[in-house]
């Protein structure tokens, strides 16, 4: 399944790619889709299983993670600082 993560800073996106959570593959950094809000212009598109969960961000860099569904997004993680 395809997911997109947005970040508070470009450094956060780069760090996510370098220190990817377990089960995350095929990470590509790209501009944030217009339908998603972000504090910086970089997002990470990645693959993970449909059962992928993300409950805590130890780096506090991730704004949100969404699952890409048919023409829409489903939020699976949202920063408590958002």
C-alpha positions, 0 to 999 in steps of 0.5 A: 500500500502507498503512504505519504508522510508530511514534515515540519522541516526538510531535515525531517523528511531527509531523516525519515528517509535515512532512518525509516521505520521498520516495514517501510520501503521504496521511499521517495522524497517529493513535493507535498500534494496540494490536497495535503497541508505541510509546514515544509514543501517536502513529503515522503512517499513510501510503501508499507503493508496495509497493516502498517501502523505508526503511533509515536514519532520520537523525532517530532518531525512528522506532521502527518502520515496518510494512506493513499486510497482511491482518489483520496487520503486516510490519515493514519497518524497526526502529530499531537503538535499539529 
